[in-house]
């Protein structure tokens, strides 16, 4: 039986199907959780910190709408309102 091939160093992405936000006390919001459809066929609920650590480890999180990739990925970023690391969308 052959192993599935991956082109070059490209890792299959996690398909982001839900981004949940939390309201902070000063009136702005940060990503609290992300739900994904996983390359292995499973589904996972991630905290913001877990997503950031996975991205730093080489994983990709592609934003989808209705099962279709939007061309955007989640990326770690410093919040423009406070000094915390959060997640932002990045279009490619």
Secondary structure, DSSP 8 states (H G I E B T S, - for coil): -------TT----EEEEEEEEEE-TTS-EEEEEEEEE-TTS-EEEEEHHHHHHHHHTT--EEEEETTEEEEEEEEEEE-SSSS-EEEEEEE-
